[in-house]
Amino acid sequence: MRDFMKFYSSLVDRCFNDCINDFTSKTLTTKEETCIQRCTDKFLKHNERVGQRFAEYNQGVAAQAQSAQSGSGGWFGGGR
């Protein structure tokens, strides 16, 4: 839950700062709405992409660790 709240807070902070610049009205302008939509879409897609790359990296590390372990003759380094 904490990670989600950090993510949500970052999203709101980033998109608000990038898109909202007219404080003369209570409602968003069409330009601001469009900017917010694009910003959130981009932020979510970026986060998804980073998550995928992180998962791929972890799989590669796990495969390397397993091949190193099986190639060393087991836990005690024997077998040769």
C-alpha angles and dihedrals in degrees: 000000000000092000091050091052091050090049093048092046091051091049094050094044094048098045095042092052093045099043113026116076107134113080096168093095136046092224130068119252119237089252091053093047091051091047092049091050093050093044094052092045091050093045093050094046091048092050091049091050093050090050091052093049091048091052091049091049092050091050090052093049091048091049091050092049091050094048091047090051095048092044094054095064097258132290096328099043092240131118098100 
